[in-house]
């Protein structure tokens, strides 16, 4: 398929790489956006938005980028901190009484946001729960014993992240994560991004598909994704019920343009993110919090409160191949969002065309 959209002078290499990915069959539906100095300099669409290959990918196509979603769950929590309803270092049990048991009495919001809370997966007791049983899944986390003493180890809270934040917000503010994001964060940042896609936008959502049928089983993170069953089931992911639910660790639905635009102002002291959070929390969000071997990622990593950070970038991606980042070296933002679930080599090739490196390297 022909790539649609534009790439300004100096960005032809991005278009060429994207066209090659489509021509080689490594990509079947994706969007690329690059922002620099407050404006979009690349907006490319290619492939199909549906498994039947009847509807071309458009620049307003929404897709689920898996763990890129976590950044926006973080922002919902930080708004509550901004408003004084939460404190980063106060025990969660101060607000969510049921949570403060079995070694979690002193677990803090900061430990949750930096993936040090000892709950990188749902407990075995949750194995029989439905994927959309929010209350049951939250309760399973509240009652569980952490896998390690909170604060002593590191592992991305692959599926639990959103449910933990949601439980904390419900207890401290009476507001859900979805409500906090959709009613406060999303309009403040003017994001085309949703936890729970509205009826009128369902037509824009892309169908996910596996690059290879055994892709879910070959993931390094597979052991952390088995409970509850169905998170990587594309029939589930492509259902209306899932698209309109809030499973905030993974199921934000958004566009490449929206994500690149967001990352373009992520460090700006004059930008909408700074205005939303205020100077102190904006600095906290971007600051390196912990560096170590992340057992779920399988590599050494530095986490901020909501991003992966190293000397070259502030970034977040998700299994399946979607990624977005701000280049600390070149001062541009890029997002590559895809519906074809595979590795990150496609986004990495787009990054290379921009002079960036998506290799995850922990800061020393």
Residue pairs with C-beta under 8 A, 6 or more apart in sequence:
1 22
1 46
1 47
1 48
1 56
2 19
2 46
3 15
3 18
3 19
3 22
3 44
3 45
3 46
4 44
4 45
4 46
4 56
4 58
4 59
5 42
5 43
5 44
5 45
5 59
6 42
6 43
6 44
7 14
7 15
7 41
7 42
7 44
8 41
8 42
10 41
11 34
11 41
11 42
11 354
13 353
13 354
14 32
14 34
14 42
14 44
14 350
14 353
14 354
15 42
15 44
16 353
17 349
17 350
17 352
17 353
18 27
18 30
18 32
18 44
18 46
18 350
19 46
21 27
21 30
21 46
21 346
21 349
22 28
22 46
22 47
26 211
26 340
26 342
26 345
26 346
27 46
27 47
27 338
27 340
27 346
28 47
28 48
28 53
28 209
28 339
28 340
29 46
29 47
29 48
29 49
29 57
29 61
29 206
29 338
29 339
29 340
30 45
30 46
30 47
30 57
30 256
30 336
30 337
30 338
30 339
30 340
30 346
31 43
31 44
31 45
31 46
31 57
31 59
31 61
31 63
31 255
31 256
31 257
31 335
31 336
31 337
32 42
32 43
32 44
32 45
32 256
32 334
32 335
32 336
32 350
33 40
33 42
33 43
33 44
33 255
33 256
33 257
33 259
33 260
33 261
33 334
33 335
34 40
34 41
34 42
34 260
34 332
34 333
34 334
34 354
35 41
35 260
35 261
35 263
35 264
35 332
35 333
35 334
36 264
36 331
36 332
36 333
37 331
38 264
38 265
40 257
40 260
40 261
41 332
42 334
43 59
43 256
43 257
45 56
45 57
45 58
45 59
45 61
46 57
47 56
47 57
47 339
47 340
48 54
48 55
48 56
48 57
49 55
49 56
49 57
49 58
49 61
49 206
49 207
49 339
50 206
50 207
51 207
51 209
51 238
57 206
57 339
58 204
59 255
59 256
59 257
60 192
60 204
60 255
60 257
61 204
61 205
61 206
61 255
62 192
62 194
62 197
62 201
62 204
62 205
62 206
62 253
62 254
62 255
63 205
63 206
63 208
63 253
63 254
63 255
63 322
63 337
63 338
63 339
64 205
64 208
64 237
64 243
64 250
64 251
64 252
64 253
65 252
65 254
65 259
65 317
65 318
65 320
65 322
65 323
65 324
65 337
66 250
66 318
66 319
66 320
66 322
67 156
67 158
67 249
67 250
67 316
67 317
67 318
67 319
68 252
68 254
68 259
68 316
68 317
68 318
68 322
68 323
68 324
69 162
69 195
69 248
69 249
69 250
69 251
69 252
69 318
70 161
70 162
70 248
70 249
70 250
70 306
70 316
71 306
71 307
71 316
72 181
72 185
72 191
72 193
72 195
72 248
72 252
73 161
73 162
73 165
73 177
73 181
73 248
73 249
74 113
74 165
74 285
74 305
74 306
75 181
75 185
75 276
75 277
75 306
76 165
76 169
76 177
76 180
76 181
76 184
76 185
76 248
77 86
77 109
77 113
77 165
77 168
77 169
77 177
78 277
78 281
78 284
78 285
78 305
78 306
79 180
79 184
79 185
79 276
79 277
80 86
80 168
80 169
80 172
80 173
80 175
80 180
81 87
81 88
81 109
81 281
82 276
82 277
82 278
82 281
83 173
85 172
85 173
86 95
86 109
86 168
86 169
86 172
86 173
87 109
88 108
88 109
88 110
88 113
88 284
89 108
89 109
89 110
90 108
90 109
91 100
91 105
91 106
91 107
91 108
92 99
92 100
92 104
92 107
92 108
92 109
92 112
92 168
93 99
93 100
93 104
93 105
93 106
93 107
95 168
95 171
95 172
96 142
96 167
96 168
96 170
96 171
96 172
97 171
98 139
98 142
98 143
99 107
99 141
99 142
99 167
99 168
99 171
101 142
101 143
102 143
102 144
102 145
102 146
103 118
103 145
103 146
103 149
103 150
104 117
104 118
104 145
104 146
104 150
106 150
107 117
107 118
107 146
107 150
108 150
109 168
110 289
110 305
111 117
111 150
111 151
112 157
112 161
112 164
112 165
112 168
113 165
113 289
113 305
113 306
114 154
114 289
114 290
114 303
114 304
114 305
115 154
115 155
115 156
115 157
115 161
115 294
115 296
115 303
116 150
116 151
116 152
116 153
116 154
116 290
117 146
117 150
117 157
117 164
118 146
118 147
118 148
118 149
118 150
118 152
118 153
119 141
119 144
119 146
119 147
119 157
119 160
119 164
120 147
120 155
120 156
120 157
120 158
120 160
120 224
120 295
120 296
121 147
121 158
121 159
121 160
121 223
121 224
121 225
121 226
121 227
122 129
122 137
122 140
122 141
122 144
122 159
122 160
122 227
122 228
123 140
123 141
123 143
123 144
123 145
123 227
124 227
125 140
125 143
125 144
126 136
126 137
126 140
126 227
126 228
127 227
127 228
127 229
129 136
129 137
129 140
129 228
130 136
130 228
131 228
131 229
131 230
131 231
131 236
131 242
131 247
132 241
132 242
132 245
132 247
133 228
134 163
134 166
134 245
134 246
137 163
137 228
138 163
138 166
138 167
138 170
141 160
141 163
141 164
141 167
142 167
153 292
153 295
154 290
154 292
154 293
154 294
154 295
154 301
154 303
155 224
155 294
155 295
155 296
155 297
156 221
156 224
156 294
156 296
156 297
157 164
157 249
158 221
158 224
158 225
158 249
158 296
159 224
159 225
159 227
159 228
159 231
159 247
159 249
159 250
160 249
161 248
161 249
162 177
162 246
162 247
162 248
162 249
162 250
163 247
163 248
163 249
165 177
165 248
166 176
166 177
166 178
166 246
166 248
169 175
169 176
169 177
169 180
170 176
173 180
176 246
177 195
177 246
177 248
178 195
178 196
178 246
178 248
181 195
181 248
182 194
182 195
182 196
185 191
185 276
186 193
186 194
188 272
188 275
188 276
189 262
189 272
189 273
189 276
190 272
191 254
191 258
191 262
192 254
192 255
192 257
192 258
193 252
193 253
193 254
193 255
193 258
193 259
193 262
194 201
194 252
194 253
194 254
195 246
195 248
195 251
195 252
196 243
196 244
196 245
196 246
197 205
197 243
197 244
197 253
199 244
202 240
202 243
202 244
205 243
205 253
206 339
207 234
207 238
207 339
208 234
208 237
208 238
208 320
208 339
208 341
209 234
209 339
209 340
209 341
210 216
210 234
210 340
210 341
211 340
211 341
211 342
212 342
215 341
215 342
216 222
216 225
216 232
219 225
219 232
219 319
220 296
220 297
220 298
221 296
221 297
221 298
221 319
224 296
225 231
225 232
230 236
231 247
231 250
232 319
232 341
234 341
236 242
237 251
242 251
243 251
243 253
245 251
250 318
254 337
255 337
256 335
256 336
256 337
257 335
258 335
259 324
259 335
259 337
260 324
260 333
260 334
260 335
261 333
262 273
262 324
262 333
263 314
263 324
263 325
263 326
263 333
263 334
263 335
264 326
264 332
264 333
265 271
265 272
265 273
265 274
266 273
266 286
266 307
266 314
266 326
266 333
267 286
267 314
267 326
268 274
269 279
269 282
273 282
273 285
274 282
277 285
284 305
285 304
285 305
285 306
285 307
286 304
286 307
286 309
286 314
287 304
287 305
288 302
288 303
288 304
288 309
288 363
289 302
289 303
289 304
289 305
290 302
290 303
291 300
291 301
291 302
291 303
291 362
291 363
291 364
292 300
292 301
292 362
293 299
293 300
293 301
294 300
294 301
294 303
297 360
299 360
299 362
300 360
300 361
300 362
301 308
301 360
301 362
302 308
302 309
302 310
302 362
302 363
303 309
304 314
306 316
307 314
307 315
307 316
308 314
308 315
308 316
308 317
308 360
309 315
309 363
310 360
310 361
310 362
310 363
311 328
311 361
311 363
312 327
312 328
312 329
312 356
312 357
312 361
313 325
313 326
313 327
313 328
313 329
313 356
313 357
313 358
314 325
314 326
314 328
315 323
315 324
315 325
315 326
315 358
316 323
316 324
316 325
317 323
317 324
317 344
317 347
317 358
319 341
320 338
320 340
320 341
320 342
321 336
321 338
321 340
321 341
321 342
321 343
321 344
321 345
321 346
321 347
322 335
322 336
322 337
322 338
322 347
323 335
323 336
323 344
323 347
323 351
323 358
324 333
324 334
324 335
324 336
324 337
325 333
325 334
325 335
325 351
325 356
325 358
326 332
326 333
327 333
327 334
327 354
327 355
327 356
329 355
329 356
330 354
330 355
330 356
332 354
334 350
334 351
334 354
334 356
336 346
336 347
336 350
338 346
338 347
344 358
347 358
348 357
348 358
348 359
351 357
351 358
